[in-house]
C-alpha cells in the first residue's frame, strides 16, 4: 500500500542564546513498506519521529527528501483528483480524543463530515449512515445529537474511529489511539479496531510507544529510534527474539504481570539524545550495552537478517 | 418528528443551554450588572429620542427652537435640562445623542471587528508571506495616530458625514482585533480536530468557515464590546473638535457648541450631561466587555479602549 523510500523530514529550529539555526532530524532516512491487509506497528519512545512519519504518510507534511508512495503514486506528484481519492482511502485515528473532535460540532456532523466532503450521502441518508457507523463502533444512535464533551475518553475515541470509517477507507493510520485512555478502556478500543479490520479488510499503520498494546494486534513491528528504523520484524519473532539492543531494552521495560517470572530489568541509562545533534555513528551507541569499536563512527544500515526481518546493528547480521 | 426537525430543536436547546450557562457566570459579576443597567438606561434614552419632537416641534434636537428663548437658559419645567444658545432643548439633544452613540459605536465596532476577524483568520491560516504582509500592514495602521489622520482627512474633504466617520473609525481600529484573532487561529490551526478534517479531505474554505470561524467568533464578539467604547470616544473627540457631522446631534457635538459659544464655565446644566453620558456609556460597554470576558474565557487579556 505504502512505500517509503529514504524519507527524511528535517525541521529548521532556532535555539540557544543567539538563536542559531539548527536542523532537527525528525525522520532521517526511513525505508519502509506497508503491505495491503497487514497491521504494521511503529514503536519507539516519544520524540523518535513516529508521529512525524504518520504525518508524512498522510500527506499532512512534505518530506524534506525521499519519496512516499501510495499504491505506486508519489503523494506529492498527485493531481487534485488523486489527492481526493487518497483522502478517501487513507484515514486517521488520533491520539487525543479530547482535542481531535471539534467542540462546537455535534457527533452527527463530526462523523458525517467526510460523507459531506466526498458527496457520499446527504440528508436523511447521511443521518442513517452516521447511525449505522455509531452502532458499528459501539455507540447508541442517540449519540449523534450530542456534543463531544458529553462523552468519556473511550466513547470519544469511538467517535473518532467512526469518523475515520465513514468514508470507507482502505488504510487507517492510528497515532497512539489508546495511549490517552484508561487501561480497561484500551482493551475495548483495541478489540474494536481489531474487529473492524477483520470485517472491512483494513490495513493499519499503528503507532504506539507501548509494546504491550502492539503485541496482540500487529503482524509486523518496526522499531524507531531517533528518526531511524532500528529493527523491523514479524511481531511474533520480535517478541520472542529481539535482535537490536534497543528493542531488547524496550521489551525489558514492559512490566510483566506475573510475580514469579520477574525479569531482571535492564534499564537504559541516560536520555534519548537530541535529534538536533544526534550522536555520530549508530544513534543508539551512547546508551547501548553492547557497543563496540565501529559503533561510534559508522552508521549501521537496516540489513535483512533471515526471513522477513531486518535490523540496524553492527552486532547482528 | 423528522430527523431534521429533531436536529433543529436540539440545536435550539443547546443554544439556550449555552446562553443560560453563560448568564449564570455573568450574573455573579456585580460590575456586569452595573454595565448592563447603564446600557439599558442609554438604550431607553435612544428609544425615547423619537418622542420629544412629536410632542412639540420645538423639541426637535436640531431644528426645534423655542421661539420665546434667544439665549441659553437653565433647567425649567418646559426645558428639563435647559436650552442651548439659540433655544434648543438640551434634554432632547441628549436623547438624540444616545441614539447616535449607539449607531456610531455599534456599526463602527461591527465593521472593524468584521475586518479584523477576516484579516486575522486569513493571516493566521495562510501563514508565510501573506501573514507577514498582512501583519506588517496591521502594524502600520496601528501606529498611525487615528485622530490626527482623521483631522487631516476632514481638513482635506471638508465636513464629514456620520457614516464616513464610522467608516474611518472602522478602518483604523481593525488591527488589534486582527492580531488577537490571528493568534487564536494559529493555536487552532494545529489542533488535531483541524488536522482531522484535513485528513478527511476538506477544502481550505471549509476548514476556515466551518471549523476555525465558529471557534474564534466568541472572541470577536468580545472584542466588539471594547471596540464600541473606542468608537464612541473617537466620534465624540472628532465632533468636539468640530470635525463631526454637523447635521447630526451627538454628545461630542453638544460639547463643541458649549465650547464655541463660550458657555464652558457658565452653563454646567449644558456642559455636564453630554460629558457624563460619554463617560458612562464608555464605562458601560467596558464593564459589559469585562464581564463577558469572564464568561467566554478567563484567560483572555484585557484591551484598552481609548481614543486613537
Interface residues (C-beta under 8 A of the other chain):
Chain A: X58 X60 X83 X84 X87 X88 X90 X91 X92 X94 X95 X96 X99 X100 X101 X102 X103 X104 X106 X108 X113 X114 X117 X118 X123 X124 X127 X145 X147 X160 X163 X167
Chain B: X3 X4 X6 X7 X10 X14 X191 X192 X193 X195 X196 X197 X198 X199 X200 X201 X202 X203 X206 X211 X214 X215
